């Protein structure tokens, strides 16, 4: 794909409609990102083969929809130099698209697959993104390390897992006064109900739901926003695999 490709021009216009104004300075980064995904996807499974032809819309614009929660946070996503963790980042989604448009953010990308971290390191080097850190580990392990525990203003995830599982992995990384944002599908309200006990146990507070389809974005789903109001008990998250096998809400 080239910078003059109709799909790229449409992508730029969509960013402008989302409030990003002049995007000429970041278009090349998104183009290089797109092309590098295509190059690497033949080696490792970064994205589904069903979405290879719609990376700009299905993955990049989806990621940018995180901006719809800006008014619900204690900081300004556009202006503040916040510490952000992208949990289960895979191909760098949603973290890298957001970092491209917010160079002042300090971004940490976490994924348990080392080859995906290799891709992300090459990507961030190619895009000359600064203040990006990489964690090749399971969230259940990394969340107990002092360097990461309750250190992030914002924890984001596009990972495919029930919310009652995700909150045990996300909230321990989030600092007091910060928030976690989980990108979910059409069953978000049901997932929230099932996760309320876990959210309370883990130090989460108010839960708010943003339906992104109301804003005509390409991400036809929901954003679940949970504020961190209390310290997460030190025994969470539990050891690898347990949050998935026995979610907190299922404990007697």
C-alpha positions as CSV (number, residue, x, y, z in Angstrom):
1,X,0.0,0.0,0.0
2,X,1.1,3.6,-0.8
3,X,0.4,6.9,0.9
4,X,-1.8,7.8,-2.1
5,X,-3.9,4.6,-1.9
6,X,-7.7,5.4,-1.7
7,X,-7.9,3.3,1.5
8,X,-5.1,5.4,3.1
9,X,-6.8,8.6,2.1
10,X,-10.1,7.4,3.6
11,X,-8.3,6.4,6.8
12,X,-6.8,9.9,7.1
13,X,-10.2,11.5,6.6
14,X,-11.7,9.2,9.3
15,X,-9.0,10.3,11.8
16,X,-9.9,13.9,11.1
17,X,-13.6,13.1,11.8
18,X,-12.5,11.6,15.1
19,X,-11.0,14.9,16.0
20,X,-7.3,14.5,15.1
21,X,-7.1,17.4,12.8
22,X,-4.1,17.5,10.5
23,X,-2.8,13.9,10.3
24,X,-0.2,14.3,7.6
25,X,2.6,14.0,10.2
26,X,1.5,10.5,11.3
27,X,0.1,9.0,8.1
28,X,3.5,7.6,7.1
29,X,3.8,5.8,10.4
30,X,0.4,4.2,10.0
31,X,1.3,3.2,6.5
32,X,4.6,1.6,7.6
33,X,2.8,-0.2,10.4
34,X,0.2,-1.6,8.0
35,X,2.9,-2.9,5.7
36,X,5.0,-4.4,8.4
37,X,1.9,-6.3,9.8
38,X,1.4,-7.8,6.3
39,X,5.1,-8.8,6.1
40,X,5.2,-10.5,9.5
41,X,1.7,-12.0,9.4
42,X,3.1,-14.7,7.1
43,X,5.5,-15.7,9.8
44,X,3.4,-15.5,12.9
45,X,-0.3,-15.1,13.5
46,X,-0.5,-11.4,14.4
47,X,-4.0,-10.8,13.1
48,X,-6.8,-13.0,11.7
49,X,-6.5,-13.7,8.0
50,X,-10.1,-12.6,7.7
51,X,-9.1,-9.0,8.5
52,X,-5.9,-8.7,6.5
53,X,-7.7,-6.6,3.9
54,X,-9.2,-4.2,6.4
55,X,-6.3,-3.4,8.8
56,X,-6.7,0.3,8.6
57,X,-10.4,0.2,9.6
58,X,-10.8,-3.0,11.6
59,X,-7.6,-2.6,13.7
60,X,-6.2,0.9,13.6
61,X,-9.5,2.9,13.7
62,X,-10.9,0.4,16.2
63,X,-7.9,1.2,18.4
64,X,-8.4,4.9,18.2
65,X,-12.0,4.6,19.5
66,X,-10.4,4.5,23.0
67,X,-10.6,8.3,22.8
68,X,-14.3,8.1,23.3
69,X,-13.7,7.6,27.1
70,X,-11.6,10.7,27.5
71,X,-14.2,12.6,29.5
72,X,-14.6,9.8,32.0
73,X,-11.0,9.8,33.1
74,X,-9.0,11.8,35.6
75,X,-6.5,12.9,33.0
76,X,-6.5,14.3,29.4
77,X,-5.7,11.6,26.8
78,X,-4.7,14.3,24.3
79,X,-2.5,16.5,26.5
80,X,-1.1,14.5,29.4
81,X,2.1,12.4,29.4
82,X,0.5,9.4,31.0
83,X,1.9,5.9,31.6
84,X,-0.1,3.3,29.6
85,X,-0.1,-0.5,29.6
86,X,-1.5,-2.5,26.7
87,X,-2.2,-5.9,28.1
88,X,-2.2,-8.8,25.6
89,X,-1.2,-6.4,22.9
90,X,-0.5,-9.0,20.1
91,X,0.2,-6.8,17.0
92,X,0.4,-3.7,19.2
93,X,-3.4,-3.1,19.3
94,X,-4.7,-0.8,20.6
95,X,-1.5,0.6,22.1
96,X,0.7,1.4,19.1
97,X,-2.0,3.3,17.1
98,X,-2.7,5.4,20.2
99,X,1.1,5.9,20.7
100,X,1.6,7.1,17.1
101,X,-1.0,9.9,17.7
102,X,0.3,10.6,21.3
103,X,4.1,10.6,21.2
104,X,4.2,12.0,24.8
105,X,2.7,8.9,26.2
106,X,4.9,6.3,27.9
107,X,3.7,3.0,26.6
108,X,4.3,-0.5,27.8
109,X,3.4,-3.4,25.6
110,X,2.8,-6.8,27.3
111,X,2.4,-10.1,25.5
112,X,3.3,-13.6,26.5
113,X,4.4,-14.6,23.0
114,X,8.1,-13.7,22.5
115,X,7.8,-13.6,18.7
116,X,5.1,-11.0,18.9
117,X,7.4,-8.9,21.1
118,X,10.1,-9.3,18.5
119,X,7.7,-7.9,15.9
120,X,6.8,-5.0,18.2
121,X,10.4,-4.1,18.9
122,X,11.1,-4.0,15.1
123,X,7.9,-2.0,14.6
124,X,8.7,0.7,17.2
125,X,12.2,1.0,16.0
126,X,11.1,1.5,12.4
127,X,8.5,4.1,13.5
128,X,11.1,5.7,15.8
129,X,8.7,5.6,18.7
130,X,10.3,6.7,22.0
131,X,9.4,5.8,25.6
132,X,8.1,2.3,24.7
133,X,8.8,-0.7,26.9
134,X,8.2,-4.3,26.2
135,X,7.2,-7.2,28.6
136,X,7.4,-10.7,27.3
137,X,5.6,-12.5,30.1
138,X,2.2,-13.6,31.4
139,X,0.2,-10.9,33.1
140,X,-0.2,-13.1,36.1
141,X,3.5,-13.0,36.6
142,X,4.3,-9.4,35.6
143,X,1.6,-7.9,37.8
144,X,3.5,-9.1,40.9
145,X,6.7,-7.3,39.9
146,X,7.3,-4.0,41.8
147,X,8.3,-2.3,38.5
148,X,4.8,-2.7,37.1
149,X,2.4,-3.2,40.0
150,X,0.0,-0.3,40.3
151,X,2.3,1.9,38.2
152,X,0.0,2.8,35.2
153,X,-2.5,5.6,34.8
154,X,-4.3,3.7,32.1
155,X,-4.5,0.0,31.4
156,X,-6.1,-1.0,28.0
157,X,-6.8,-4.3,26.4
158,X,-8.4,-5.6,23.3
159,X,-7.8,-9.2,24.4
160,X,-10.5,-11.8,23.8
161,X,-11.5,-12.9,27.3
162,X,-14.5,-12.5,29.6
163,X,-14.4,-9.3,31.6
164,X,-14.5,-11.3,34.9
165,X,-11.1,-12.7,33.8
166,X,-9.7,-9.5,32.3
167,X,-10.2,-7.4,35.5
168,X,-8.0,-9.8,37.5
169,X,-5.2,-9.3,35.0
170,X,-5.7,-5.6,34.4
171,X,-6.5,-3.9,37.7
172,X,-3.3,-5.0,39.6
173,X,-1.3,-2.9,37.1
174,X,-3.4,0.2,37.5
175,X,-2.5,2.9,40.0
176,X,-5.0,4.5,42.4
177,X,-7.0,7.2,40.5
178,X,-6.3,5.6,37.2
179,X,-8.6,3.4,35.0
180,X,-8.7,0.3,33.0
181,X,-10.5,0.2,29.6
182,X,-11.5,-3.1,28.1
183,X,-12.7,-3.2,24.4
184,X,-15.6,-5.5,24.3
185,X,-18.3,-6.7,21.9
186,X,-22.1,-6.7,22.1
187,X,-22.4,-8.7,25.4
188,X,-20.6,-6.1,27.5
189,X,-23.6,-5.4,29.8
190,X,-23.9,-9.1,30.7
191,X,-20.1,-9.4,31.2
192,X,-20.2,-6.4,33.6
193,X,-22.8,-8.0,35.8
194,X,-20.8,-11.2,36.0
195,X,-17.6,-9.2,36.8
196,X,-19.0,-6.9,39.5
197,X,-17.8,-9.0,42.5
198,X,-14.3,-9.4,41.0
199,X,-14.1,-5.6,40.3
200,X,-15.0,-4.9,44.0
201,X,-12.5,-7.4,45.3
202,X,-9.7,-6.1,43.1
203,X,-10.0,-2.4,44.0
204,X,-12.2,-1.3,41.1
205,X,-14.9,1.3,41.5
206,X,-17.5,2.8,39.2
207,X,-18.1,0.9,35.9
208,X,-19.2,2.9,32.9
209,X,-20.1,1.6,29.4
210,X,-19.6,3.5,26.2
211,X,-21.3,2.2,23.1
212,X,-19.0,3.1,20.3
213,X,-21.6,2.5,17.6
214,X,-23.3,5.7,18.9
215,X,-20.3,7.7,17.6
216,X,-20.1,6.2,14.1
217,X,-16.7,4.6,14.7
218,X,-15.5,1.5,13.0
219,X,-15.3,-0.4,16.2
220,X,-18.9,-1.7,16.6
221,X,-18.7,-2.7,20.2
222,X,-18.3,-1.3,23.7
223,X,-15.7,0.2,25.9
224,X,-15.8,-0.8,29.5
225,X,-14.2,1.8,31.8
226,X,-13.4,0.9,35.4
227,X,-11.8,3.4,37.8
228,X,-9.2,2.2,40.4
229,X,-10.3,3.3,43.9
230,X,-8.5,0.9,46.2
231,X,-5.3,-1.1,46.4
232,X,-5.5,-4.6,44.9
233,X,-4.9,-7.3,47.5
234,X,-1.4,-8.7,47.1
235,X,-2.6,-12.2,46.3
236,X,-4.1,-11.1,43.0
237,X,-3.7,-12.0,40.2
238,X,-3.5,-15.7,41.1
239,X,-1.0,-18.0,39.4
240,X,-1.0,-18.5,35.6
241,X,-4.2,-20.1,34.3
242,X,-6.3,-19.8,37.5
243,X,-8.1,-16.6,36.6
244,X,-9.4,-18.3,33.4
245,X,-10.3,-21.6,35.1
246,X,-11.8,-20.1,38.3
247,X,-12.8,-16.5,37.8
248,X,-13.3,-14.6,41.1
249,X,-17.1,-14.4,40.5
250,X,-17.2,-18.2,40.6
251,X,-15.5,-18.6,44.0
252,X,-17.6,-19.8,46.8
